[in-house]
Amino acid sequence: MGCDVVTVSTDTEYVHKAWQEHEKALARVRYRMGADPSGRLARLFGVYDEETGLALRGTFIIDPGGVLLNAETNYYNLGRNVDELLRKFKANLYMSRKAGEVCPSKWKDEGDRTLTPSADMVGRVHEALQD
Amino acid sequence: MPDTGGTGLKLGQKVPDFEIKTYEPARGDFGTFRLQDQLAQERWTVLFFYPADFTFV
C-alpha cells in the first residue's frame, strides 16, 4: 500500500524550490514540499505558533480513509527520529491489515511479537510478551 | 505559546479535506496536494511540519 510524505512549513513553494536546489543535503529529495504561508493547515493540526508565524515539528499519519492515526509534536529544539516515524508507520500499516492485534512498544517490523488483547491477558501482559 | 493539537482534530477521526500548493522536486515543478486525491487513490499520508526552510528539519 502506498504512502506519500508531504513536508509543510509556512514558507512559500518558491522558497521551497530555492532551498531544495541550493541545499546539498536535499539533492535527492523526492517528496512534495507543501507551502502554508497563511498557517491555515498548521492551525488545523494545532502546530502553529502565533508569536513567530512558524509551524512546530509536528508529524501526522493519516490512513487511506482520511482518518488521523498518529500525532506527535516536538518543540523547536528537538529533531525527529526517522526510524521511529517509520516504525509507527509500519505498525499502523500492519494493524490496518490485522484487526484485533496491537503492536507493543518494542515492535519494529513484521514478524515481531504483537499482542491480541483479550480477557485472558488482563494482568498477564508480562507473560504474553515473554512466551 | 502554541498549543499541542487542541484545535479540534482528534485521533481516530477523519481529517477535513484540505489542499496546499507544493514544490515537487521529482518533477521540478509546482503542484497542488489534496487530501481528497489520497483518499481516491487509497494512499496513506504523512504530514511533516517544520519551522522554516534553510534550517535543520
N, CA and C atoms of all chains as a GROMACS GRO file, in nm:
protein
  564
    1MET      N    1   0.085  -0.120   0.000
    1MET     CA    2   0.000   0.000   0.000
    1MET      C    3   0.088   0.125   0.000
    2GLY      N    4   0.055   0.221  -0.079
    2GLY     CA    5   0.140   0.337  -0.097
    2GLY      C    6   0.125   0.442   0.011
    3CYS      N    7   0.230   0.517   0.026
    3CYS     CA    8   0.229   0.626   0.124
    3CYS      C    9   0.303   0.745   0.064
    4ASP      N   10   0.252   0.863   0.088
    4ASP     CA   11   0.320   0.984   0.042
    4ASP      C   12   0.355   1.072   0.161
    5VAL      N   13   0.480   1.115   0.165
    5VAL     CA   14   0.523   1.210   0.266
    5VAL      C   15   0.511   1.350   0.206
    6VAL      N   16   0.449   1.440   0.279
    6VAL     CA   17   0.443   1.580   0.236
    6VAL      C   18   0.498   1.665   0.350
    7THR      N   19   0.603   1.740   0.320
    7THR     CA   20   0.657   1.829   0.423
    7THR      C   21   0.584   1.962   0.415
    8VAL      N   22   0.567   2.029   0.529
    8VAL     CA   23   0.493   2.155   0.529
    8VAL      C   24   0.561   2.257   0.620
    9SER      N   25   0.584   2.375   0.567
    9SER     CA   26   0.626   2.488   0.651
    9SER      C   27   0.549   2.610   0.604
   10THR      N   28   0.568   2.722   0.673
   10THR     CA   29   0.496   2.844   0.633
   10THR      C   30   0.570   2.920   0.524
   11ASP      N   31   0.676   2.861   0.470
   11ASP     CA   32   0.743   2.919   0.353
   11ASP      C   33   0.656   2.896   0.230
   12THR      N   34   0.678   2.976   0.126
   12THR     CA   35   0.606   2.954   0.000
   12THR      C   36   0.672   2.844  -0.081
   13GLU      N   37   0.603   2.797  -0.184
   13GLU     CA   38   0.658   2.694  -0.271
   13GLU      C   39   0.783   2.744  -0.345
   14TYR      N   40   0.792   2.877  -0.362
   14TYR     CA   41   0.908   2.934  -0.431
   14TYR      C   42   1.033   2.922  -0.345
   15VAL      N   43   1.016   2.945  -0.216
   15VAL     CA   44   1.128   2.931  -0.123
   15VAL      C   45   1.168   2.783  -0.112
   16HIS      N   46   1.067   2.695  -0.112
   16HIS     CA   47   1.097   2.551  -0.109
   16HIS      C   48   1.188   2.514  -0.226
   17LYS      N   49   1.153   2.567  -0.344
   17LYS     CA   50   1.230   2.536  -0.465
   17LYS      C   51   1.374   2.584  -0.450
   18ALA      N   52   1.390   2.707  -0.404
   18ALA     CA   53   1.524   2.765  -0.388
   18ALA      C   54   1.605   2.684  -0.287
   19TRP      N   55   1.539   2.645  -0.176
   19TRP     CA   56   1.608   2.569  -0.071
   19TRP      C   57   1.650   2.432  -0.124
   20GLN      N   58   1.557   2.363  -0.188
   20GLN     CA   59   1.586   2.228  -0.239
   20GLN      C   60   1.699   2.231  -0.341
   21GLU      N   61   1.702   2.338  -0.422
   21GLU     CA   62   1.805   2.345  -0.525
   21GLU      C   63   1.942   2.385  -0.470
   22HIS      N   64   1.942   2.456  -0.356
   22HIS     CA   65   2.069   2.504  -0.301
   22HIS      C   66   2.132   2.410  -0.199
   23GLU      N   67   2.048   2.348  -0.117
   23GLU     CA   68   2.098   2.268  -0.006
   23GLU      C   69   2.139   2.129  -0.055
   24LYS      N   70   2.267   2.097  -0.045
   24LYS     CA   71   2.315   1.968  -0.096
   24LYS      C   72   2.249   1.850  -0.026
   25ALA      N   73   2.215   1.868   0.102
   25ALA     CA   74   2.152   1.759   0.176
   25ALA      C   75   2.014   1.724   0.120
   26LEU      N   76   1.959   1.814   0.039
   26LEU     CA   77   1.824   1.790  -0.016
   26LEU      C   78   1.828   1.750  -0.163
   27ALA      N   79   1.948   1.725  -0.214
   27ALA     CA   80   1.962   1.700  -0.358
   27ALA      C   81   1.878   1.582  -0.406
   28ARG      N   82   1.862   1.482  -0.319
   28ARG     CA   83   1.791   1.362  -0.363
   28ARG      C   84   1.645   1.358  -0.316
   29VAL      N   85   1.597   1.469  -0.266
   29VAL     CA   86   1.459   1.475  -0.215
   29VAL      C   87   1.358   1.448  -0.327
   30ARG      N   88   1.260   1.363  -0.300
   30ARG     CA   89   1.155   1.334  -0.398
   30ARG      C   90   1.015   1.362  -0.343
   31TYR      N   91   1.005   1.387  -0.213
   31TYR     CA   92   0.871   1.413  -0.156
   31TYR      C   93   0.825   1.554  -0.192
   32ARG      N   94   0.694   1.572  -0.187
   32ARG     CA   95   0.638   1.703  -0.217
   32ARG      C   96   0.656   1.797  -0.098
   33MET      N   97   0.684   1.923  -0.126
   33MET     CA   98   0.709   2.022  -0.023
   33MET      C   99   0.593   2.121  -0.022
   34GLY      N  100   0.509   2.113   0.082
   34GLY     CA  101   0.387   2.192   0.088
   34GLY      C  102   0.411   2.332   0.143
   35ALA      N  103   0.339   2.430   0.085
   35ALA     CA  104   0.351   2.570   0.126
   35ALA      C  105   0.226   2.611   0.203
   36ASP      N  106   0.247   2.661   0.324
   36ASP     CA  107   0.135   2.700   0.410
   36ASP      C  108   0.160   2.841   0.466
   37PRO      N  109   0.179   2.941   0.376
   37PRO     CA  110   0.217   3.075   0.422
   37PRO      C  111   0.113   3.141   0.514
   38SER      N  112  -0.013   3.102   0.502
   38SER     CA  113  -0.116   3.161   0.589
   38SER      C  114  -0.121   3.090   0.724
   39GLY      N  115  -0.058   2.972   0.733
   39GLY     CA  116  -0.062   2.894   0.857
   39GLY      C  117  -0.194   2.821   0.877
   40ARG      N  118  -0.276   2.819   0.774
   40ARG     CA  119  -0.410   2.758   0.789
   40ARG      C  120  -0.400   2.609   0.822
   41LEU      N  121  -0.313   2.538   0.749
   41LEU     CA  122  -0.300   2.394   0.773
   41LEU      C  123  -0.234   2.366   0.908
   42ALA      N  124  -0.132   2.448   0.941
   42ALA     CA  125  -0.064   2.430   1.070
   42ALA      C  126  -0.161   2.455   1.186
   43ARG      N  127  -0.252   2.551   1.167
   43ARG     CA  128  -0.353   2.576   1.270
   43ARG      C  129  -0.448   2.459   1.283
   44LEU      N  130  -0.489   2.405   1.166
   44LEU     CA  131  -0.581   2.290   1.168
   44LEU      C  132  -0.522   2.176   1.250
   45PHE      N  133  -0.390   2.157   1.238
   45PHE     CA  134  -0.326   2.046   1.310
   45PHE      C  135  -0.270   2.089   1.446
   46GLY      N  136  -0.293   2.215   1.482
   46GLY     CA  137  -0.254   2.258   1.616
   46GLY      C  138  -0.106   2.278   1.637
   47VAL      N  139  -0.032   2.304   1.528
   47VAL     CA  140   0.113   2.321   1.544
   47VAL      C  141   0.159   2.462   1.506
   48TYR      N  142   0.064   2.556   1.492
   48TYR     CA  143   0.101   2.691   1.451
   48TYR      C  144   0.136   2.776   1.572
   49ASP      N  145   0.251   2.841   1.566
   49ASP     CA  146   0.294   2.930   1.674
   49ASP      C  147   0.258   3.073   1.634
   50GLU      N  148   0.156   3.128   1.697
   50GLU     CA  149   0.106   3.262   1.660
   50GLU      C  150   0.212   3.370   1.681
   51GLU      N  151   0.301   3.348   1.776
   51GLU     CA  152   0.401   3.452   1.806
   51GLU      C  153   0.508   3.462   1.699
   52THR      N  154   0.544   3.349   1.640
   52THR     CA  155   0.652   3.350   1.542
   52THR      C  156   0.603   3.334   1.398
   53GLY      N  157   0.480   3.286   1.381
   53GLY     CA  158   0.431   3.259   1.247
   53GLY      C  159   0.490   3.133   1.186
   54LEU      N  160   0.548   3.049   1.271
   54LEU     CA  161   0.611   2.925   1.224
   54LEU      C  162   0.534   2.802   1.272
   55ALA      N  163   0.560   2.691   1.205
   55ALA     CA  164   0.499   2.564   1.246
   55ALA      C  165   0.597   2.484   1.329
   56LEU      N  166   0.549   2.427   1.438
   56LEU     CA  167   0.633   2.339   1.519
   56LEU      C  168   0.654   2.206   1.445
   57ARG      N  169   0.745   2.124   1.500
   57ARG     CA  170   0.779   1.998   1.434
   57ARG      C  171   0.673   1.892   1.461
   58GLY      N  172   0.564   1.901   1.387
   58GLY     CA  173   0.453   1.806   1.405
   58GLY      C  174   0.455   1.700   1.296
   59THR      N  175   0.424   1.578   1.336
   59THR     CA  176   0.417   1.467   1.241
   59THR      C  177   0.282   1.398   1.255
   60PHE      N  178   0.214   1.377   1.142
   60PHE     CA  179   0.078   1.323   1.146
   60PHE      C  180   0.063   1.212   1.043
   61ILE      N  181   0.012   1.098   1.087
   61ILE     CA  182  -0.011   0.985   0.997
   61ILE      C  183  -0.161   0.973   0.970
   62ILE      N  184  -0.198   0.980   0.842
   62ILE     CA  185  -0.339   0.974   0.801
   62ILE      C  186  -0.358   0.850   0.713
   63ASP      N  187  -0.457   0.767   0.745
   63ASP     CA  188  -0.475   0.643   0.669
   63ASP      C  189  -0.550   0.670   0.538
   64PRO      N  190  -0.560   0.568   0.451
   64PRO     CA  191  -0.622   0.590   0.319
   64PRO      C  192  -0.770   0.630   0.327
   65GLY      N  193  -0.831   0.614   0.444
   65GLY     CA  194  -0.968   0.658   0.462
   65GLY      C  195  -0.976   0.801   0.514
   66GLY      N  196  -0.861   0.864   0.533
   66GLY     CA  197  -0.859   1.002   0.580
   66GLY      C  198  -0.863   1.015   0.732
   67VAL      N  199  -0.844   0.902   0.802
   67VAL     CA  200  -0.851   0.903   0.949
   67VAL      C  201  -0.713   0.932   1.009
   68LEU      N  202  -0.709   1.023   1.104
   68LEU     CA  203  -0.584   1.058   1.172
   68LEU      C  204  -0.550   0.949   1.274
   69LEU      N  205  -0.435   0.882   1.255
   69LEU     CA  206  -0.399   0.770   1.342
   69LEU      C  207  -0.284   0.801   1.437
   70ASN      N  208  -0.205   0.901   1.403
   70ASN     CA  209  -0.092   0.932   1.489
   70ASN      C  210  -0.060   1.081   1.482
   71ALA      N  211  -0.033   1.141   1.597
   71ALA     CA  212   0.002   1.282   1.602
   71ALA      C  213   0.112   1.300   1.704
   72GLU      N  214   0.217   1.369   1.664
   72GLU     CA  215   0.327   1.391   1.758
   72GLU      C  216   0.389   1.526   1.726
   73THR      N  217   0.417   1.605   1.829
   73THR     CA  218   0.477   1.737   1.806
   73THR      C  219   0.598   1.757   1.894
   74ASN      N  220   0.708   1.799   1.832
   74ASN     CA  221   0.828   1.837   1.906
   74ASN      C  222   0.840   1.989   1.906
   75TYR      N  223   0.896   2.044   2.010
   75TYR     CA  224   0.922   2.187   2.014
   75TYR      C  225   1.040   2.218   1.921
   76TYR      N  226   1.072   2.345   1.904
   76TYR     CA  227   1.173   2.387   1.806
   76TYR      C  228   1.307   2.316   1.818
   77ASN      N  229   1.346   2.285   1.941
   77ASN     CA  230   1.484   2.242   1.963
   77ASN      C  231   1.508   2.092   1.954
   78LEU      N  232   1.405   2.016   1.916
   78LEU     CA  233   1.424   1.871   1.910
   78LEU      C  234   1.389   1.818   1.771
   79GLY      N  235   1.487   1.759   1.705
   79GLY     CA  236   1.464   1.700   1.574
   79GLY      C  237   1.393   1.566   1.587
   80ARG      N  238   1.343   1.517   1.474
   80ARG     CA  239   1.270   1.390   1.477
   80ARG      C  240   1.357   1.274   1.432
   81ASN      N  241   1.324   1.157   1.486
   81ASN     CA  242   1.395   1.035   1.451
   81ASN      C  243   1.317   0.961   1.342
   82VAL      N  244   1.377   0.953   1.223
   82VAL     CA  245   1.305   0.893   1.110
   82VAL      C  246   1.278   0.744   1.134
   83ASP      N  247   1.369   0.675   1.205
   83ASP     CA  248   1.345   0.534   1.235
   83ASP      C  249   1.217   0.516   1.316
   84GLU      N  250   1.195   0.608   1.410
   84GLU     CA  251   1.074   0.598   1.494
   84GLU      C  252   0.949   0.629   1.412
   85LEU      N  253   0.960   0.726   1.320
   85LEU     CA  254   0.845   0.756   1.234
   85LEU      C  255   0.812   0.635   1.147
   86LEU      N  256   0.918   0.572   1.092
   86LEU     CA  257   0.900   0.455   1.007
   86LEU      C  258   0.838   0.340   1.086
   87ARG      N  259   0.883   0.325   1.212
   87ARG     CA  260   0.827   0.220   1.298
   87ARG      C  261   0.678   0.242   1.317
   88LYS      N  262   0.640   0.366   1.345
   88LYS     CA  263   0.498   0.396   1.366
   88LYS      C  264   0.417   0.373   1.240
   89PHE      N  265   0.474   0.413   1.127
   89PHE     CA  266   0.400   0.393   1.002
   89PHE      C  267   0.382   0.245   0.973
   90LYS      N  268   0.491   0.167   0.986
   90LYS     CA  269   0.482   0.023   0.962
   90LYS      C  270   0.382  -0.043   1.055
   91ALA      N  271   0.383   0.000   1.181
   91ALA     CA  272   0.291  -0.057   1.280
   91ALA      C  273   0.146  -0.026   1.241
   92ASN      N  274   0.121   0.098   1.201
   92ASN     CA  275  -0.016   0.134   1.161
   92ASN      C  276  -0.060   0.056   1.038
   93LEU      N  277   0.034   0.039   0.943
   93LEU     CA  278   0.003  -0.036   0.821
   93LEU      C  279  -0.029  -0.181   0.857
   94TYR      N  280   0.056  -0.240   0.943
   94TYR     CA  281   0.037  -0.379   0.986
   94TYR      C  282  -0.098  -0.397   1.054
   95MET      N  283  -0.128  -0.307   1.148
   95MET     CA  284  -0.252  -0.321   1.225
   95MET      C  285  -0.375  -0.298   1.139
   96SER      N  286  -0.359  -0.220   1.031
   96SER     CA  287  -0.475  -0.197   0.943
   96SER      C  288  -0.513  -0.327   0.871
   97ARG      N  289  -0.415  -0.421   0.862
   97ARG     CA  290  -0.443  -0.549   0.795
   97ARG      C  291  -0.477  -0.659   0.894
   98LYS      N  292  -0.444  -0.638   1.022
   98LYS     CA  293  -0.463  -0.743   1.123
   98LYS      C  294  -0.553  -0.691   1.234
   99ALA      N  295  -0.681  -0.695   1.207
   99ALA     CA  296  -0.776  -0.646   1.307
   99ALA      C  297  -0.761  -0.724   1.437
  100GLY      N  298  -0.761  -0.656   1.550
  100GLY     CA  299  -0.755  -0.723   1.680
  100GLY      C  300  -0.616  -0.727   1.740
  101GLU      N  301  -0.512  -0.721   1.654
  101GLU     CA  302  -0.376  -0.723   1.708
  101GLU      C  303  -0.329  -0.581   1.742
  102VAL      N  304  -0.242  -0.571   1.841
  102VAL     CA  305  -0.182  -0.442   1.873
  102VAL      C  306  -0.030  -0.458   1.875
  103CYS      N  307   0.041  -0.350   1.847
  103CYS     CA  308   0.187  -0.353   1.843
  103CYS      C  309   0.243  -0.293   1.971
  104PRO      N  310   0.314  -0.374   2.053
  104PRO     CA  311   0.372  -0.321   2.176
  104PRO      C  312   0.491  -0.228   2.146
  105SER      N  313   0.543  -0.166   2.252
  105SER     CA  314   0.644  -0.061   2.235
  105SER      C  315   0.769  -0.108   2.162
  106LYS      N  316   0.805  -0.235   2.179
  106LYS     CA  317   0.930  -0.282   2.118
  106LYS      C  318   0.911  -0.335   1.976
  107TRP      N  319   0.785  -0.334   1.926
  107TRP     CA  320   0.758  -0.382   1.791
  107TRP      C  321   0.833  -0.296   1.690
  108LYS      N  322   0.905  -0.363   1.600
  108LYS     CA  323   0.979  -0.288   1.499
  108LYS      C  324   0.935  -0.319   1.357
  109ASP      N  325   0.906  -0.445   1.331
  109ASP     CA  326   0.874  -0.482   1.193
  109ASP      C  327   0.792  -0.610   1.193
  110GLU      N  328   0.734  -0.638   1.076
  110GLU     CA  329   0.653  -0.758   1.060
  110GLU      C  330   0.731  -0.880   1.106
  111GLY      N  331   0.667  -0.967   1.182
  111GLY     CA  332   0.735  -1.084   1.236
  111GLY      C  333   0.763  -1.068   1.384
  112ASP      N  334   0.773  -0.942   1.430
  112ASP     CA  335   0.792  -0.918   1.572
  112ASP      C  336   0.662  -0.950   1.648
  113ARG      N  337   0.678  -0.973   1.777
  113ARG     CA  338   0.563  -1.013   1.858
  113ARG      C  339   0.457  -0.902   1.866
  114THR      N  340   0.334  -0.941   1.842
  114THR     CA  341   0.222  -0.849   1.865
  114THR      C  342   0.140  -0.906   1.980
  115LEU      N  343   0.044  -0.831   2.025
  115LEU     CA  344  -0.046  -0.879   2.129
  115LEU      C  345  -0.188  -0.877   2.074
  116THR      N  346  -0.269  -0.971   2.123
  116THR     CA  347  -0.411  -0.969   2.089
  116THR      C  348  -0.488  -0.957   2.220
  117PRO      N  349  -0.523  -0.834   2.256
  117PRO     CA  350  -0.587  -0.812   2.385
  117PRO      C  351  -0.715  -0.895   2.401
  118SER      N  352  -0.728  -0.952   2.517
  118SER     CA  353  -0.849  -1.030   2.547
  118SER      C  354  -0.863  -1.037   2.698
  119ALA      N  355  -0.972  -1.095   2.744
  119ALA     CA  356  -0.994  -1.108   2.888
  119ALA      C  357  -0.882  -1.190   2.951
  120ASP      N  358  -0.830  -1.290   2.876
  120ASP     CA  359  -0.724  -1.376   2.930
  120ASP      C  360  -0.596  -1.299   2.960
  121MET      N  361  -0.576  -1.189   2.888
  121MET     CA  362  -0.449  -1.117   2.905
  121MET      C  363  -0.450  -1.020   3.022
  122VAL      N  364  -0.566  -0.994   3.075
  122VAL     CA  365  -0.575  -0.899   3.186
  122VAL      C  366  -0.485  -0.945   3.301
  123GLY      N  367  -0.390  -0.860   3.339
  123GLY     CA  368  -0.298  -0.896   3.447
  123GLY      C  369  -0.186  -0.988   3.403
  124ARG      N  370  -0.182  -1.023   3.271
  124ARG     CA  371  -0.079  -1.118   3.224
  124ARG      C  372  -0.004  -1.064   3.102
  125VAL      N  373   0.006  -0.932   3.092
  125VAL     CA  374   0.076  -0.873   2.978
  125VAL      C  375   0.224  -0.914   2.980
  126HIS      N  376   0.282  -0.916   3.098
  126HIS     CA  377   0.423  -0.954   3.110
  126HIS      C  378   0.446  -1.093   3.050
  127GLU      N  379   0.360  -1.189   3.087
  127GLU     CA  380   0.372  -1.327   3.036
  127GLU      C  381   0.351  -1.328   2.884
  128ALA      N  382   0.253  -1.251   2.839
  128ALA     CA  383   0.220  -1.251   2.694
  128ALA      C  384   0.337  -1.199   2.612
  129LEU      N  385   0.415  -1.108   2.670
  129LEU     CA  386   0.529  -1.052   2.598
  129LEU      C  387   0.650  -1.145   2.602
  130GLN      N  388   0.649  -1.240   2.698
  130GLN     CA  389   0.763  -1.330   2.715
  130GLN      C  390   0.758  -1.451   2.623
  131ASP      N  391   0.642  -1.519   2.618
  131ASP     CA  392   0.641  -1.650   2.551
  131ASP      C  393   0.643  -1.642   2.399
  132MET      N  394   0.247   3.100   2.344
  132MET     CA  395   0.283   2.958   2.330
  132MET      C  396   0.179   2.884   2.246
  133PRO      N  397   0.224   2.807   2.150
  133PRO     CA  398   0.131   2.727   2.071
  133PRO      C  399   0.073   2.616   2.156
  134ASP      N  400  -0.046   2.572   2.122
  134ASP     CA  401  -0.098   2.456   2.196
  134ASP      C  402  -0.046   2.330   2.126
  135THR      N  403  -0.086   2.216   2.173
  135THR     CA  404  -0.029   2.093   2.118
  135THR      C  405  -0.134   2.007   2.051
  136GLY      N  406  -0.215   2.068   1.970
  136GLY     CA  407  -0.308   1.988   1.892
  136GLY      C  408  -0.451   1.998   1.942
  137GLY      N  409  -0.481   2.104   2.012
  137GLY     CA  410  -0.615   2.117   2.067
  137GLY      C  411  -0.712   2.193   1.977
  138THR      N  412  -0.692   2.186   1.845
  138THR     CA  413  -0.777   2.266   1.757
  138THR      C  414  -0.894   2.189   1.700
  139GLY      N  415  -0.924   2.073   1.754
  139GLY     CA  416  -1.042   2.003   1.707
  139GLY      C  417  -1.014   1.870   1.639
  140LEU      N  418  -0.892   1.852   1.586
  140LEU     CA  419  -0.861   1.723   1.526
  140LEU      C  420  -0.835   1.622   1.635
  141LYS      N  421  -0.896   1.506   1.620
  141LYS     CA  422  -0.876   1.402   1.720
  141LYS      C  423  -0.832   1.272   1.653
  142LEU      N  424  -0.751   1.197   1.725
  142LEU     CA  425  -0.708   1.067   1.673
  142LEU      C  426  -0.831   0.980   1.652
  143GLY      N  427  -0.830   0.907   1.541
  143GLY     CA  428  -0.941   0.817   1.512
  143GLY      C  429  -1.054   0.884   1.436
  144GLN      N  430  -1.042   1.015   1.413
  144GLN     CA  431  -1.146   1.086   1.338
  144GLN      C  432  -1.093   1.131   1.203
  145LYS      N  433  -1.188   1.154   1.111
  145LYS     CA  434  -1.148   1.195   0.976
  145LYS      C  435  -1.094   1.337   0.974
  146VAL      N  436  -0.987   1.356   0.900
  146VAL     CA  437  -0.930   1.489   0.881
  146VAL      C  438  -1.012   1.558   0.771
  147PRO      N  439  -1.056   1.682   0.794
  147PRO     CA  440  -1.128   1.752   0.688
  147PRO      C  441  -1.040   1.770   0.565
  148ASP      N  442  -1.102   1.768   0.448
  148ASP     CA  443  -1.023   1.782   0.325
  148ASP      C  444  -0.950   1.916   0.325
  149PHE      N  445  -0.830   1.916   0.267
  149PHE     CA  446  -0.753   2.040   0.254
  149PHE      C  447  -0.669   2.031   0.129
  150GLU      N  448  -0.624   2.144   0.081
  150GLU     CA  449  -0.528   2.145  -0.029
  150GLU      C  450  -0.426   2.254  -0.008
  151ILE      N  451  -0.303   2.225  -0.048
  151ILE     CA  452  -0.195   2.324  -0.037
  151ILE      C  453  -0.110   2.321  -0.163
  152LYS      N  454  -0.052   2.437  -0.193
  152LYS     CA  455   0.041   2.447  -0.305
  152LYS      C  456   0.170   2.374  -0.268
  153THR      N  457   0.235   2.317  -0.367
  153THR     CA  458   0.359   2.243  -0.340
  153THR      C  459   0.468   2.277  -0.441
  154TYR      N  460   0.592   2.249  -0.397
  154TYR     CA  461   0.701   2.236  -0.492
  154TYR      C  462   0.733   2.088  -0.497
  155GLU      N  463   0.746   2.031  -0.617
  155GLU     CA  464   0.766   1.888  -0.632
  155GLU      C  465   0.901   1.859  -0.698
  156PRO      N  466   1.003   1.834  -0.614
  156PRO     CA  467   1.139   1.814  -0.666
  156PRO      C  468   1.146   1.703  -0.772
  157ALA      N  469   1.062   1.599  -0.757
  157ALA     CA  470   1.068   1.487  -0.850
  157ALA      C  471   1.036   1.532  -0.993
  158ARG      N  472   0.952   1.635  -1.006
  158ARG     CA  473   0.914   1.685  -1.138
  158ARG      C  474   0.980   1.820  -1.168
  159GLY      N  475   1.040   1.880  -1.064
  159GLY     CA  476   1.098   2.012  -1.080
  159GLY      C  477   0.992   2.117  -1.110
  160ASP      N  478   0.872   2.096  -1.055
  160ASP     CA  479   0.762   2.186  -1.088
  160ASP      C  480   0.672   2.210  -0.966
  161PHE      N  481   0.586   2.310  -0.977
  161PHE     CA  482   0.490   2.336  -0.872
  161PHE      C  483   0.366   2.251  -0.893
  162GLY      N  484   0.291   2.229  -0.784
  162GLY     CA  485   0.169   2.149  -0.794
  162GLY      C  486   0.077   2.179  -0.678
  163THR      N  487  -0.024   2.095  -0.662
  163THR     CA  488  -0.118   2.109  -0.551
  163THR      C  489  -0.138   1.973  -0.488
  164PHE      N  490  -0.132   1.968  -0.355
  164PHE     CA  491  -0.160   1.844  -0.283
  164PHE      C  492  -0.301   1.853  -0.225
  165ARG      N  493  -0.384   1.753  -0.254
  165ARG     CA  494  -0.519   1.748  -0.198
  165ARG      C  495  -0.538   1.618  -0.120
  166LEU      N  496  -0.588   1.628   0.001
  166LEU     CA  497  -0.613   1.506   0.079
  166LEU      C  498  -0.712   1.416   0.006
  167GLN      N  499  -0.810   1.480  -0.060
  167GLN     CA  500  -0.912   1.405  -0.134
  167GLN      C  501  -0.849   1.310  -0.237
  168ASP      N  502  -0.742   1.355  -0.302
  168ASP     CA  503  -0.676   1.271  -0.403
  168ASP      C  504  -0.614   1.147  -0.338
  169GLN      N  505  -0.561   1.164  -0.216
  169GLN     CA  506  -0.502   1.050  -0.145
  169GLN      C  507  -0.608   0.945  -0.116
  170LEU      N  508  -0.726   0.992  -0.074
  170LEU     CA  509  -0.837   0.902  -0.044
  170LEU      C  510  -0.881   0.830  -0.171
  171ALA      N  511  -0.891   0.904  -0.281
  171ALA     CA  512  -0.936   0.846  -0.408
  171ALA      C  513  -0.838   0.738  -0.454
  172GLN      N  514  -0.708   0.757  -0.425
  172GLN     CA  515  -0.607   0.661  -0.468
  172GLN      C  516  -0.570   0.562  -0.358
  173GLU      N  517  -0.644   0.567  -0.247
  173GLU     CA  518  -0.622   0.477  -0.132
  173GLU      C  519  -0.477   0.478  -0.086
  174ARG      N  520  -0.422   0.598  -0.071
  174ARG     CA  521  -0.285   0.610  -0.026
  174ARG      C  522  -0.277   0.671   0.115
  175TRP      N  523  -0.177   0.628   0.192
  175TRP     CA  524  -0.150   0.685   0.322
  175TRP      C  525  -0.082   0.820   0.303
  176THR      N  526  -0.092   0.905   0.407
  176THR     CA  527  -0.028   1.036   0.402
  176THR      C  528   0.048   1.060   0.532
  177VAL      N  529   0.172   1.104   0.521
  177VAL     CA  530   0.245   1.150   0.639
  177VAL      C  531   0.270   1.299   0.621
  178LEU      N  532   0.213   1.380   0.709
  178LEU     CA  533   0.237   1.525   0.706
  178LEU      C  534   0.349   1.555   0.803
  179PHE      N  535   0.446   1.630   0.755
  179PHE     CA  536   0.570   1.652   0.830
  179PHE      C  537   0.594   1.803   0.840
  180PHE      N  538   0.544   1.864   0.948
  180PHE     CA  539   0.561   2.010   0.965
  180PHE      C  540   0.699   2.043   1.022
  181TYR      N  541   0.752   2.157   0.982
  181TYR     CA  542   0.880   2.204   1.038
  181TYR      C  543   0.879   2.357   1.032
  182PRO      N  544   0.961   2.422   1.115
  182PRO     CA  545   0.952   2.568   1.128
  182PRO      C  546   0.989   2.648   1.004
  183ALA      N  547   1.099   2.615   0.939
  183ALA     CA  548   1.142   2.704   0.831
  183ALA      C  549   1.242   2.638   0.738
  184ASP      N  550   1.232   2.672   0.608
  184ASP     CA  551   1.332   2.631   0.511
  184ASP      C  552   1.467   2.689   0.553
  185PHE      N  553   1.574   2.632   0.504
  185PHE     CA  554   1.711   2.678   0.530
  185PHE      C  555   1.749   2.664   0.677
  186THR      N  556   1.682   2.574   0.748
  186THR     CA  557   1.723   2.541   0.886
  186THR      C  558   1.723   2.389   0.896
  187PHE      N  559   1.761   2.335   1.010
  187PHE     CA  560   1.754   2.189   1.023
  187PHE      C  561   1.610   2.148   1.042
  188VAL      N  562   1.579   2.026   0.998
  188VAL     CA  563   1.440   1.982   0.998
  188VAL      C  564   1.418   1.878   1.109
   0.00000   0.00000   0.00000
